[in-house]
Structure formats: structure tokens, C-alpha cells
Amino acid sequence: MTKPVVDLTETTIDALPAQLGVYEIVDRTGTTVTIGYAGGREAFGIRTALHRELTDHGVGGLRFRHEFTHGYLTRWQELLMLYEADHGALPSGNVGHLGTLGRLSPLSAEPAPTGSN
């Protein structure tokens, strides 16, 4: 995700539109706590999901960023796989999802060889 993180508060959540999407919750140190999604079962989309996160974590200092997308499940899985590829493990709030993910191998900086000798 490329958006800057903002404080996870009632005010910032309530300012969001009721749309579907994905989000990342980070702690005071900038460590990702969880990567989640707001799907069709969320009454008010991402607002409902973030209010639940705020209630569940119940601590100040959390921040979040989000993306609106109708392909929220695919994007959520992609973000989890990217995180695992970068960090070697999932965020603490997502450890139960390890068996449900595929493997992502981001491209290396070197181009693949082409042609024959």
C-alpha cells in the first residue's frame, strides 16, 4: 500500500466512505500488526472493519492505511504474501492464515536469461 498511515481513531474512521477494501494496522513503532479486509458482510465496509479493529485492540497509538477495491480478497492475499516474502512471517494478527496462502516470489533485480548459447 502506498497511502500514508493515519491515526486509528473514531474521527478518522468516520470520515471514510462506506466502501469495500483492504487495510493495514501498524503500531507506534511502525510494525504491522495486521492486514485485513472489509468485504461484503461489513455493513458499512471499511468503516465497520476498522471500528472492530479499534475495539479489538483497545490501545492508543495505532495507525492505519487503506485501499478501496472490489477485489478485496485477492488484494488481501497478495498483501499477506508480499509481507511474508519481505519479512519471513505474517503479521502477528494474521498468523492463522499461513496455510491458506500461496507462495509469492517477487522478481529479482536481475533479468531472466534469454535466448540460447
NUNURO-508452 format. One record per residue: residue in one letter; x, y, z of N, C-alpha, C in turn; residue number from 1. Coordinates in nm, 4 decimals, decimal comma, always signed. Layout:
N
+------+----------+----------+----------+----------+----------+----------+----------+----------+----------+------+
: resn :     n.c1 :     n.c2 :     n.c3 :    ca.c1 :    ca.c2 :    ca.c3 :     c.c1 :     c.c2 :     c.c3 : resi :
+------+----------+----------+----------+----------+----------+----------+----------+----------+----------+------+
:    a :        X :        Y :        Z :        X :        Y :        Z :        X :        Y :        Z :  NUM :
...
+------+----------+----------+----------+----------+----------+----------+----------+----------+----------+------+
//
This chain:
117
+------+----------+----------+----------+----------+----------+----------+----------+----------+----------+------+
: resn :     n.c1 :     n.c2 :     n.c3 :    ca.c1 :    ca.c2 :    ca.c3 :     c.c1 :     c.c2 :     c.c3 : resi :
+------+----------+----------+----------+----------+----------+----------+----------+----------+----------+------+
:    m :  +0,0844 :  -0,1177 :  +0,0000 :  +0,0000 :  +0,0000 :  +0,0000 :  +0,0889 :  +0,1240 :  +0,0000 :    1 :
:    t :  +0,0431 :  +0,2253 :  -0,0650 :  +0,1260 :  +0,3451 :  -0,0786 :  +0,0738 :  +0,4661 :  -0,0018 :    2 :
:    k :  -0,0479 :  +0,4603 :  +0,0487 :  -0,1010 :  +0,5744 :  +0,1226 :  -0,0246 :  +0,5912 :  +0,2533 :    3 :
:    p :  -0,0152 :  +0,7143 :  +0,3025 :  +0,0483 :  +0,7343 :  +0,4331 :  -0,0423 :  +0,6797 :  +0,5442 :    4 :
:    v :  +0,0183 :  +0,6425 :  +0,6558 :  -0,0610 :  +0,5952 :  +0,7685 :  -0,1184 :  +0,7140 :  +0,8446 :    5 :
:    v :  -0,2371 :  +0,6944 :  +0,9004 :  -0,3040 :  +0,7971 :  +0,9809 :  -0,3476 :  +0,7324 :  +1,1115 :    6 :
:    d :  -0,3761 :  +0,8148 :  +1,2100 :  -0,4185 :  +0,7639 :  +1,3403 :  -0,5481 :  +0,6845 :  +1,3298 :    7 :
:    l :  -0,5517 :  +0,5730 :  +1,4019 :  -0,6728 :  +0,4903 :  +1,4068 :  -0,7602 :  +0,5445 :  +1,5194 :    8 :
:    t :  -0,8503 :  +0,6344 :  +1,4835 :  -0,9409 :  +0,6960 :  +1,5793 :  -1,0828 :  +0,6927 :  +1,5232 :    9 :
:    e :  -1,1781 :  +0,7137 :  +1,6105 :  -1,3185 :  +0,7205 :  +1,5668 :  -1,3358 :  +0,8270 :  +1,4593 :   10 :
:    t :  -1,2712 :  +0,9405 :  +1,4760 :  -1,2856 :  +1,0517 :  +1,3824 :  -1,2335 :  +1,0172 :  +1,2440 :   11 :
:    t :  -1,1130 :  +0,9584 :  +1,2369 :  -1,0578 :  +0,9250 :  +1,1046 :  -1,1370 :  +0,8138 :  +1,0379 :   12 :
:    i :  -1,1845 :  +0,7189 :  +1,1167 :  -1,2648 :  +0,6098 :  +1,0605 :  -1,3974 :  +0,6633 :  +1,0064 :   13 :
:    d :  -1,4640 :  +0,7473 :  +1,0848 :  -1,5943 :  +0,8002 :  +1,0442 :  -1,5865 :  +0,8888 :  +0,9205 :   14 :
:    a :  -1,4694 :  +0,9430 :  +0,8907 :  -1,4530 :  +1,0285 :  +0,7729 :  -1,4422 :  +0,9477 :  +0,6437 :   15 :
:    l :  -1,4233 :  +0,8169 :  +0,6543 :  -1,4094 :  +0,7321 :  +0,5362 :  -1,5457 :  +0,6987 :  +0,4755 :   16 :
:    p :  -1,5502 :  +0,6795 :  +0,3443 :  -1,6750 :  +0,6339 :  +0,2831 :  -1,6987 :  +0,4864 :  +0,3157 :   17 :
:    a :  -1,8212 :  +0,4431 :  +0,3040 :  -1,8573 :  +0,3037 :  +0,3319 :  -1,8308 :  +0,2202 :  +0,2070 :   18 :
:    q :  -1,7023 :  +0,1866 :  +0,1847 :  -1,6639 :  +0,1105 :  +0,0664 :  -1,5852 :  -0,0138 :  +0,1065 :   19 :
:    l :  -1,5753 :  -0,1085 :  +0,0134 :  -1,5001 :  -0,2303 :  +0,0353 :  -1,3519 :  -0,2036 :  +0,0126 :   20 :
:    g :  -1,2674 :  -0,2814 :  +0,0808 :  -1,1248 :  -0,2621 :  +0,0588 :  -1,0387 :  -0,3398 :  +0,1554 :   21 :
:    v :  -0,9111 :  -0,3039 :  +0,1578 :  -0,8124 :  -0,3674 :  +0,2451 :  -0,7488 :  -0,2597 :  +0,3324 :   22 :
:    y :  -0,6893 :  -0,3040 :  +0,4429 :  -0,6249 :  -0,2089 :  +0,5325 :  -0,5071 :  -0,2751 :  +0,6032 :   23 :
:    e :  -0,4178 :  -0,1911 :  +0,6535 :  -0,3030 :  -0,2352 :  +0,7309 :  -0,3026 :  -0,1560 :  +0,8614 :   24 :
:    i :  -0,2939 :  -0,2265 :  +0,9735 :  -0,2850 :  -0,1630 :  +1,1050 :  -0,1392 :  -0,1710 :  +1,1496 :   25 :
:    v :  -0,0811 :  -0,0589 :  +1,1913 :  +0,0561 :  -0,0562 :  +1,2407 :  +0,0590 :  +0,0000 :  +1,3824 :   26 :
:    d :  +0,1590 :  -0,0424 :  +1,4608 :  +0,1718 :  +0,0063 :  +1,5977 :  +0,2581 :  +0,1326 :  +1,6024 :   27 :
:    r :  +0,2900 :  +0,1767 :  +1,7229 :  +0,3669 :  +0,3016 :  +1,7414 :  +0,5037 :  +0,2966 :  +1,6764 :   28 :
:    t :  +0,5617 :  +0,1766 :  +1,6663 :  +0,6958 :  +0,1626 :  +1,6090 :  +0,6930 :  +0,1482 :  +1,4579 :   29 :
:    g :  +0,5743 :  +0,1406 :  +1,3988 :  +0,5616 :  +0,1220 :  +1,2555 :  +0,5549 :  -0,0236 :  +1,2140 :   30 :
:    t :  +0,5513 :  -0,1149 :  +1,3120 :  +0,5416 :  -0,2573 :  +1,2837 :  +0,3973 :  -0,2924 :  +1,2480 :   31 :
:    t :  +0,3813 :  -0,3682 :  +1,1416 :  +0,2475 :  -0,4098 :  +1,1000 :  +0,1909 :  -0,5084 :  +1,2005 :   32 :
:    v :  +0,0737 :  -0,4784 :  +1,2523 :  +0,0040 :  -0,5642 :  +1,3477 :  -0,0860 :  -0,6624 :  +1,2737 :   33 :
:    t :  -0,1581 :  -0,6118 :  +1,1761 :  -0,2490 :  -0,6964 :  +1,0984 :  -0,2757 :  -0,6339 :  +0,9619 :   34 :
:    i :  -0,3038 :  -0,7192 :  +0,8662 :  -0,3505 :  -0,6772 :  +0,7353 :  -0,4888 :  -0,7393 :  +0,7212 :   35 :
:    g :  -0,5874 :  -0,6571 :  +0,6989 :  -0,7250 :  -0,7066 :  +0,6948 :  -0,8005 :  -0,6567 :  +0,5737 :   36 :
:    y :  -0,9258 :  -0,6987 :  +0,5667 :  -1,0104 :  -0,6546 :  +0,4565 :  -1,1519 :  -0,6283 :  +0,5065 :   37 :
:    a :  -1,2210 :  -0,5459 :  +0,4322 :  -1,3620 :  -0,5173 :  +0,4566 :  -1,4382 :  -0,5676 :  +0,3357 :   38 :
:    g :  -1,5143 :  -0,6739 :  +0,3570 :  -1,5865 :  -0,7362 :  +0,2470 :  -1,7340 :  -0,7052 :  +0,2471 :   39 :
:    g :  -1,8060 :  -0,7812 :  +0,1697 :  -1,9493 :  -0,7616 :  +0,1519 :  -2,0322 :  -0,7847 :  +0,2762 :   40 :
:    r :  -1,9752 :  -0,8499 :  +0,3763 :  -2,0503 :  -0,8747 :  +0,5005 :  -2,0365 :  -0,7623 :  +0,6022 :   41 :
:    e :  -1,9565 :  -0,6636 :  +0,5690 :  -1,9395 :  -0,5473 :  +0,6575 :  -2,0479 :  -0,4457 :  +0,6230 :   42 :
:    a :  -2,1310 :  -0,4146 :  +0,7190 :  -2,2457 :  -0,3263 :  +0,6932 :  -2,2058 :  -0,1926 :  +0,6300 :   43 :
:    f :  -2,0964 :  -0,1342 :  +0,6767 :  -2,0503 :  -0,0061 :  +0,6237 :  -1,9076 :  -0,0161 :  +0,5727 :   44 :
:    g :  -1,8765 :  -0,1311 :  +0,5144 :  -1,7477 :  -0,1502 :  +0,4504 :  -1,6295 :  -0,1329 :  +0,5436 :   45 :
:    i :  -1,5332 :  -0,0581 :  +0,4961 :  -1,4079 :  -0,0428 :  +0,5692 :  -1,4273 :  +0,0273 :  +0,7034 :   46 :
:    r :  -1,5284 :  +0,1116 :  +0,7133 :  -1,5555 :  +0,1773 :  +0,8423 :  -1,5903 :  +0,0738 :  +0,9486 :   47 :
:    t :  -1,6760 :  -0,0221 :  +0,9152 :  -1,7147 :  -0,1263 :  +1,0111 :  -1,5938 :  -0,2087 :  +1,0530 :   48 :
:    a :  -1,5118 :  -0,2485 :  +0,9564 :  -1,3940 :  -0,3308 :  +0,9863 :  -1,2952 :  -0,2556 :  +1,0745 :   49 :
:    l :  -1,2722 :  -0,1285 :  +1,0463 :  -1,1771 :  -0,0507 :  +1,1268 :  -1,2308 :  -0,0209 :  +1,2662 :   50 :
:    h :  -1,3613 :  +0,0015 :  +1,2788 :  -1,4195 :  +0,0178 :  +1,4130 :  -1,3991 :  -0,1093 :  +1,4942 :   51 :
:    r :  -1,4146 :  -0,2256 :  +1,4322 :  -1,3917 :  -0,3528 :  +1,5004 :  -1,2451 :  -0,3648 :  +1,5431 :   52 :
:    e :  -1,1525 :  -0,3270 :  +1,4562 :  -1,0097 :  -0,3306 :  +1,4899 :  -0,9803 :  -0,2386 :  +1,6077 :   53 :
:    l :  -1,0393 :  -0,1209 :  +1,6069 :  -1,0184 :  -0,0254 :  +1,7160 :  -1,0691 :  -0,0834 :  +1,8470 :   54 :
:    t :  -1,1850 :  -0,1462 :  +1,8451 :  -1,2424 :  -0,2089 :  +1,9649 :  -1,1580 :  -0,3281 :  +2,0091 :   55 :
:    d :  -1,1167 :  -0,4124 :  +1,9155 :  -1,0388 :  -0,5321 :  +1,9485 :  -0,9038 :  -0,4988 :  +2,0097 :   56 :
:    h :  -0,8341 :  -0,3992 :  +1,9538 :  -0,7006 :  -0,3668 :  +2,0026 :  -0,7061 :  -0,2793 :  +2,1265 :   57 :
:    g :  -0,8027 :  -0,1908 :  +2,1327 :  -0,8269 :  -0,1105 :  +2,2514 :  -0,7081 :  -0,0333 :  +2,3065 :   58 :
:    v :  -0,6080 :  -0,0068 :  +2,2260 :  -0,4934 :  +0,0699 :  +2,2732 :  -0,4736 :  +0,1897 :  +2,1826 :   59 :
:    g :  -0,4228 :  +0,2966 :  +2,2401 :  -0,3948 :  +0,4144 :  +2,1601 :  -0,2652 :  +0,3970 :  +2,0830 :   60 :
:    g :  -0,2422 :  +0,4855 :  +1,9915 :  -0,1176 :  +0,4844 :  +1,9177 :  -0,1180 :  +0,4004 :  +1,7916 :   61 :
:    l :  -0,2259 :  +0,3283 :  +1,7638 :  -0,2317 :  +0,2509 :  +1,6404 :  -0,2615 :  +0,3438 :  +1,5242 :   62 :
:    r :  -0,2105 :  +0,3062 :  +1,4092 :  -0,2314 :  +0,3831 :  +1,2872 :  -0,2754 :  +0,2866 :  +1,1775 :   63 :
:    f :  -0,3245 :  +0,3390 :  +1,0678 :  -0,3687 :  +0,2525 :  +0,9582 :  -0,3547 :  +0,3230 :  +0,8247 :   64 :
:    r :  -0,3566 :  +0,2413 :  +0,7206 :  -0,3720 :  +0,2902 :  +0,5837 :  -0,4631 :  +0,1916 :  +0,5124 :   65 :
:    h :  -0,5180 :  +0,2350 :  +0,4010 :  -0,6189 :  +0,1521 :  +0,3347 :  -0,6165 :  +0,1711 :  +0,1839 :   66 :
:    e :  -0,6825 :  +0,0810 :  +0,1160 :  -0,7092 :  +0,0909 :  -0,0276 :  -0,8532 :  +0,0460 :  -0,0489 :   67 :
:    f :  -0,9250 :  +0,1167 :  -0,1320 :  -1,0586 :  +0,0738 :  -0,1693 :  -1,0469 :  -0,0138 :  -0,2934 :   68 :
:    t :  -1,1109 :  -0,1302 :  -0,2899 :  -1,1096 :  -0,2200 :  -0,4049 :  -1,2224 :  -0,3211 :  -0,3935 :   69 :
:    h :  -1,2823 :  -0,3544 :  -0,5058 :  -1,3841 :  -0,4593 :  -0,5063 :  -1,3185 :  -0,5970 :  -0,5066 :   70 :
:    g :  -1,1918 :  -0,6019 :  -0,5424 :  -1,1167 :  -0,7275 :  -0,5396 :  -1,0444 :  -0,7433 :  -0,4070 :   71 :
:    y :  -1,1151 :  -0,7193 :  -0,2977 :  -1,0525 :  -0,7148 :  -0,1654 :  -0,9894 :  -0,8471 :  -0,1231 :   72 :
:    l :  -1,0506 :  -0,9606 :  -0,1526 :  -0,9912 :  -1,0888 :  -0,1114 :  -0,8594 :  -1,1165 :  -0,1834 :   73 :
:    t :  -0,8578 :  -1,0935 :  -0,3122 :  -0,7352 :  -1,1139 :  -0,3890 :  -0,6262 :  -1,0179 :  -0,3426 :   74 :
:    r :  -0,6616 :  -0,8922 :  -0,3244 :  -0,5623 :  -0,7919 :  -0,2806 :  -0,5137 :  -0,8236 :  -0,1401 :   75 :
:    w :  -0,6005 :  -0,8671 :  -0,0502 :  -0,5633 :  -0,9034 :  +0,0868 :  -0,4623 :  -1,0178 :  +0,0849 :   76 :
:    q :  -0,4912 :  -1,1216 :  +0,0052 :  -0,3980 :  -1,2342 :  -0,0038 :  -0,2648 :  -1,1900 :  -0,0636 :   77 :
:    e :  -0,2700 :  -1,1037 :  -0,1639 :  -0,1471 :  -1,0524 :  -0,2245 :  -0,0636 :  -0,9760 :  -0,1215 :   78 :
:    l :  -0,1274 :  -0,8909 :  -0,0417 :  -0,0550 :  -0,8144 :  +0,0599 :  +0,0059 :  -0,9058 :  +0,1659 :   79 :
:    l :  -0,0679 :  -1,0100 :  +0,2054 :  -0,0125 :  -1,1050 :  +0,3022 :  +0,1075 :  -1,1799 :  +0,2442 :   80 :
:    m :  +0,0974 :  -1,2228 :  +0,1192 :  +0,2087 :  -1,2944 :  +0,0571 :  +0,3310 :  -1,2036 :  +0,0406 :   81 :
:    l :  +0,3086 :  -1,0776 :  +0,0035 :  +0,4194 :  -0,9827 :  -0,0073 :  +0,4851 :  -0,9603 :  +0,1285 :   82 :
:    y :  +0,4043 :  -0,9457 :  +0,2319 :  +0,4576 :  -0,9247 :  +0,3662 :  +0,5417 :  -1,0451 :  +0,4090 :   83 :
:    e :  +0,4885 :  -1,1643 :  +0,3852 :  +0,5615 :  -1,2858 :  +0,4224 :  +0,6920 :  -1,2973 :  +0,3442 :   84 :
:    a :  +0,6900 :  -1,2633 :  +0,2159 :  +0,8115 :  -1,2686 :  +0,1347 :  +0,9156 :  -1,1688 :  +0,1855 :   85 :
:    d :  +0,8723 :  -1,0524 :  +0,2307 :  +0,9636 :  -0,9487 :  +0,2794 :  +1,0151 :  -0,9760 :  +0,4202 :   86 :
:    h :  +0,9307 :  -1,0346 :  +0,5075 :  +0,9641 :  -1,0463 :  +0,6494 :  +0,9838 :  -1,1894 :  +0,6980 :   87 :
:    g :  +0,9518 :  -1,2874 :  +0,6159 :  +0,9698 :  -1,4265 :  +0,6552 :  +0,8588 :  -1,4825 :  +0,7426 :   88 :
:    a :  +0,7618 :  -1,4008 :  +0,7761 :  +0,6481 :  -1,4423 :  +0,8593 :  +0,5345 :  -1,3441 :  +0,8351 :   89 :
:    l :  +0,4154 :  -1,3842 :  +0,8774 :  +0,2995 :  -1,2957 :  +0,8664 :  +0,2942 :  -1,2021 :  +0,9860 :   90 :
:    p :  +0,2187 :  -1,0909 :  +0,9757 :  +0,1975 :  -1,0049 :  +1,0921 :  +0,1332 :  -1,0852 :  +1,2057 :   91 :
:    s :  +0,1563 :  -1,0459 :  +1,3290 :  +0,1046 :  -1,1208 :  +1,4446 :  -0,0460 :  -1,1418 :  +1,4381 :   92 :
:    g :  -0,1199 :  -1,0483 :  +1,3855 :  -0,2646 :  -1,0602 :  +1,3760 :  -0,3133 :  -1,1497 :  +1,2635 :   93 :
:    n :  -0,2221 :  -1,1994 :  +1,1818 :  -0,2595 :  -1,2830 :  +1,0675 :  -0,1961 :  -1,4220 :  +1,0710 :   94 :
:    v :  -0,1352 :  -1,4621 :  +1,1809 :  -0,0616 :  -1,5888 :  +1,1824 :  -0,1492 :  -1,7091 :  +1,1508 :   95 :
:    g :  -0,2758 :  -1,7070 :  +1,1763 :  -0,3637 :  -1,8193 :  +1,1476 :  -0,3930 :  -1,8402 :  +1,0003 :   96 :
:    h :  -0,3494 :  -1,7500 :  +0,9137 :  -0,3806 :  -1,7587 :  +0,7713 :  -0,2697 :  -1,8225 :  +0,6887 :   97 :
:    l :  -0,1622 :  -1,8640 :  +0,7518 :  -0,0467 :  -1,9145 :  +0,6789 :  -0,0826 :  -2,0287 :  +0,5856 :   98 :
:    g :  -0,1647 :  -2,1228 :  +0,6301 :  -0,1994 :  -2,2373 :  +0,5470 :  -0,2904 :  -2,2049 :  +0,4309 :   99 :
:    t :  -0,3533 :  -2,0881 :  +0,4312 :  -0,4481 :  -2,0537 :  +0,3261 :  -0,3845 :  -1,9735 :  +0,2134 :  100 :
:    l :  -0,2568 :  -1,9420 :  +0,2253 :  -0,1906 :  -1,8583 :  +0,1258 :  -0,1035 :  -1,9390 :  +0,0319 :  101 :
:    g :  -0,0882 :  -1,8874 :  -0,0885 :  +0,0081 :  -1,9432 :  -0,1818 :  +0,1446 :  -1,8845 :  -0,1533 :  102 :
:    r :  +0,2373 :  -1,9112 :  -0,2398 :  +0,3719 :  -1,8576 :  -0,2281 :  +0,3912 :  -1,7509 :  -0,3332 :  103 :
:    l :  +0,4510 :  -1,6407 :  -0,2948 :  +0,4793 :  -1,5328 :  -0,3871 :  +0,6297 :  -1,5160 :  -0,3923 :  104 :
:    s :  +0,6834 :  -1,5139 :  -0,5103 :  +0,8267 :  -1,4930 :  -0,5282 :  +0,8452 :  -1,3651 :  -0,6085 :  105 :
:    p :  +0,8633 :  -1,2527 :  -0,5392 :  +0,8823 :  -1,1273 :  -0,6120 :  +1,0023 :  -1,1383 :  -0,7060 :  106 :
:    l :  +0,9947 :  -1,0711 :  -0,8170 :  +1,1017 :  -1,0756 :  -0,9163 :  +1,2312 :  -1,0228 :  -0,8586 :  107 :
:    s :  +1,3405 :  -1,0847 :  -0,8953 :  +1,4709 :  -1,0364 :  -0,8520 :  +1,5098 :  -0,9167 :  -0,9369 :  108 :
:    a :  +1,6151 :  -0,8498 :  -0,8959 :  +1,6614 :  -0,7318 :  -0,9685 :  +1,7288 :  -0,7709 :  -1,1000 :  109 :
:    e :  +1,7751 :  -0,8949 :  -1,1123 :  +1,8415 :  -0,9386 :  -1,2341 :  +1,7386 :  -0,9925 :  -1,3342 :  110 :
:    p :  +1,7494 :  -0,9521 :  -1,4593 :  +1,6566 :  -1,0048 :  -1,5601 :  +1,6853 :  -1,1528 :  -1,5858 :  111 :
:    a :  +1,5823 :  -1,2240 :  -1,6248 :  +1,5978 :  -1,3648 :  -1,6582 :  +1,6770 :  -1,3777 :  -1,7866 :  112 :
:    p :  +1,7592 :  -1,4820 :  -1,7986 :  +1,8356 :  -1,5005 :  -1,9227 :  +1,7434 :  -1,5280 :  -2,0399 :  113 :
:    t :  +1,7809 :  -1,4803 :  -2,1557 :  +1,7018 :  -1,5021 :  -2,2767 :  +1,7873 :  -1,5646 :  -2,3846 :  114 :
:    g :  +1,7236 :  -1,6298 :  -2,4775 :  +1,7947 :  -1,6885 :  -2,5914 :  +1,8774 :  -1,8095 :  -2,5540 :  115 :
:    s :  +1,9511 :  -1,8634 :  -2,6493 :  +2,0369 :  -1,9792 :  -2,6247 :  +2,1812 :  -1,9426 :  -2,6521 :  116 :
:    n :  +2,2716 :  -2,0259 :  -2,6066 :  +2,4150 :  -2,0001 :  -2,6251 :  +2,4588 :  -2,0184 :  -2,7643 :  117 :
+------+----------+----------+----------+----------+----------+----------+----------+----------+----------+------+
//
